[in-house]
Amino acid sequence: MLRGPFILWGFNPFRSEQKLVQCLQDNVHFPFEVQQPKVFVVEYYRDTLWKGALLLLLSAVGCGLYFQTEKGDQDYAGFFAFGILTGLWLVLCSASKRRLVINHRRGFYRLYIRERLWHQGPLHQIYVRLTAQQDAYGKSFYSLVVSGYRLEELVLARLSTDYEQMQALGRRLAHKLYLNYFDCQEASGRHVVRHWPPPLLHDNKACPQDADQTDRHEAEGLPV
């Protein structure tokens, strides 16, 4: 298993939930580390970094071999140029190290990119979620992610057909990180909400105009 900022690159397309079970046995807060009590941190590079580098390499090698042949011409030059530019763009966009901090002491999470604060938000905006997608035959595949507002999804396991185990792993991780957990269905009894958004102002307090009108009526002896 890869370590450090490459910890999320250990993608196994076969029985990925079993790989996640092993990771959680080694670290119950996977992929986070406990920086101090109630503060969890993970540093990572996006997996599009190696995908972009691979695409760039294959496109460059393929372009070189293609033009070395006797039949090489400009017919497919645009195809190779597109592959090279796309791979280069993926590498440049993903080359910066990310750092995600969940701070329960202060009640917020922070995302840093290149050691600069990219976003800070309250804890009800970050969560563990089980997502689902179906193939052409209607078979469901499940993925487990850590996501949130203005956050890139951290994919922990994907393309699993075992719904019960995936949701159990998601609820277990959300419990250890003390985050909200959401099922793949919008309306589900398996949601676990630990952090709620603050109530809106107008739910608890009257509008200033209404308050002024009430005071004026009381002063004039009129019914409120």
Salt bridges, closest charged atoms under 4 A:
GLU17 OE2 - ARG15 NH1 3.06
GLU43 OE1 - LYS97 NZ 3.92
GLU43 OE2 - ARG99 NE 3.37
ASP47 OD2 - LYS51 NZ 3.43
ASP47 OD2 - ARG158 NH2 3.74
GLU152 OE2 - ARG46 NH1 3.80
GLU152 OE2 - ARG98 NH2 2.98
GLU164 OE1 - ARG190 NH1 3.27
GLU186 OE2 - ARG129 NH2 3.27
ASP203 OD1 - HIS202 ND1 3.13
